[in-house]
Amino acid sequence: MSTNDRKEIVLIGGGIMSATLGTLISELEPNWNIKMFEKLDEPARESTNPWNNAGTGHAALCELNYTSEDENKNIDMTKAINVNEQFQVSLQYWSYLVNENKLSNPEEFINSVPHLSFVEGEENVDFLRRRQELMSTNPLFEGMEFTDDREVLKEWIPLMMEGRTYDEKIAATFSDKGTDVNFGSLTTQLFDNLEESGAMLSYGHEVKSIKRMDNGKWEIKVLDLSSDAVEFHIADFVFIGAGGASLPLLQKTKIPESKNIGGFPVSGLFLVCDDEEIANKHDGKVYGKAKVGAPPMSVPHLDTRYIDGKKSLLFGPFAGFTPKFLKEGSYFDLFGSLKANNLLTMMAAGVKEMSLTKYLIGELMLSEEQRIDALREFVPEAKSSDWRIAVAGQRVQVIKDTDKGKGTLMFGTEVIVSEDGSVAALLGASPGASTATSAMLNVLKQSFPEQYSSWEDQLTEMIPSYGQALAENKELFKKIDKDVRKTLKLN
């Protein structure tokens, strides 16, 4: 590559998305110059922090909201397959980086943890049984088990079965292919490797403006928070991966694609148990069904977590509200994001999503004992003295105008790319971090179409299933799954 082909890349945000995109670019185009700016003094402090998310390797093994059912009781697996395929891409890429000695000690960022779905009531049990029967025929979900036998349930979820009455119809599905992922540890390793490869990582630096120059490039104004010095950086390509702050930063670019998009912040609370004796009675991520009116991100779940080498249990999430877009953001974030071009979009969402509003109000009014009562639906003998409240990260639900009308609430991960590909931003929430590799490949494909075709051989080396659907190729999936699990030390 000639020096004329050298591109200036700016990544905004020190989370898993910027780390993944930067790592991909450094592999594909080692001559490109990468700079990363993060407002806080270290990486992975917001949504990527292990205490600010559930750490679930989202693969649709337990998340019931990824399999919808119509009025004729037909179950649609489309989203479940799509989410699982994307997680398989992440697993393969992480495995490649371990083999290349660019990630080390995989047990520090990923561990095997069973994924289970748990339901109560005859109708829900029937749905779960039919869901398992359908999903287990697909290679991605082969081996998933169903039971409504209480003796088997005592083996799968002993803590949840203690003190449970026998007048309720309950059932669960079980998959031993699930994982717990410490995205904070993973992100830190990725950035350390990027820095060793020559990238410039600037912590304690806040991006103040992003302006288009006459030559089509971007001028990034950055404030060094330690000295109040102002810096200017020129970029051919800007990626905005700043969690909840991505929307306000995207608006600063004034690209047409930033119009008619709003965001509504939702904070999360978890109940945490650090008692080793109690934590050792539970091994799994157990997802239930969301309450009527609750957003998909509020599906109740009891999770085994491995953070800093210690096993804990988390239950939640419980929704909260603050106008901040980041946990360490400003109380003016929400109001500052309101513009003339998105005001009607936001107002339309407020009218359409009354059930969500009522749900949030109800969550805000919960007392500590009421949260423990919710936990007891999963752990009947839970004692409030064994659990503490932890404030998780902020999530900004994307609101945009779609073919479904103005003010549509988007529950997935949204990638916004300018027409010329010079700016990309990632907005939204779950499944988020689990699909980072696929999301960032999508960014590269849209932003660098001329180069992308020349990268495909190298991408296939990094991701053996690249361009193929594992759900339709059982033998390929079995081979890749075996290799990945061996490399990542997943039992």
Order of alpha helices (4+ residues) and beta strands (2+ residues): beta-alpha-beta-beta-beta-alpha-beta-beta-alpha-beta-alpha-alpha-beta-beta-alpha-beta-beta-beta-beta-beta-alpha-beta-alpha-beta-beta-beta-alpha-alpha-alpha-alpha-beta-beta-beta-beta-alpha-alpha-alpha
